């Protein structure tokens, strides 16, 4: 499984958990377990989609100098 496929799978799982949380909120039920799972999946997505500090600097440098 490629990294992009993994991230898409994580995003689908997040959407499923969001739906469960929404239903539980509407029913007035506790959703702590789902919130914890949601937080963990978000952490995994952010870890797998992060960019390096140097890449951010290069992007920022060239983006600001285009209009100069």
N, C-alpha and C positions, 0 to 999 in steps of 0.2 A: 504494500500500500504506500503510495507516494504521500509526501507531506501535505500536498493540497487536498488529496482525497481524505486524509485523516482530519484535516481542519474542517472540511465540509461535513464529515460524519459527526464531528463534535458540535458543529452548528445545528445540525438536524436534531441531535439529542437535546441541545439547549432549547430549541423550539418546542419539543415534546414536553420538557419539564416546565416551560413557561405556561403551556396549556393546562398542565396539571395544577400548577400554582394558581392560575386564574380561576379554575373550577373550584378549588378548595377555598379561595377567598370568597367567592360567591356563595358557597355553602356554609361559610363561617367555620371551617375546619382549620386545624393546625397544619402548617406547611413548612415546618422547620427542616425536615429531612430533605425536601425538594430544594429549599433555598440553599442548603449546604452543598447538595449535588450541583446546583446551578453555579455556585461560586467556584467549585473545583473545576468544572468544565470551562468556565470563563478563563481561569488561570492557565489551563492547558492551551486554550486558543491563543491567548496573549503570548505565551511562551513560544509557540510555534510560528507566530507571525511577527515576531519582533525584528527590528532592523538594528544593525550595529551602529554604534556611536559615530564612527567615521563616515558611514553611509549617510547618516542624518546630516552631518556637517557639510559633506559634499553637496547633497541635495539643497540644503539651505543656502550655501554659498552661490551655487549656480542659479538658483531660483531668484535670488535677490539681485544678481548682476545682469539678468536678462533685460531689465528695464532701465539700466543705467546708461 
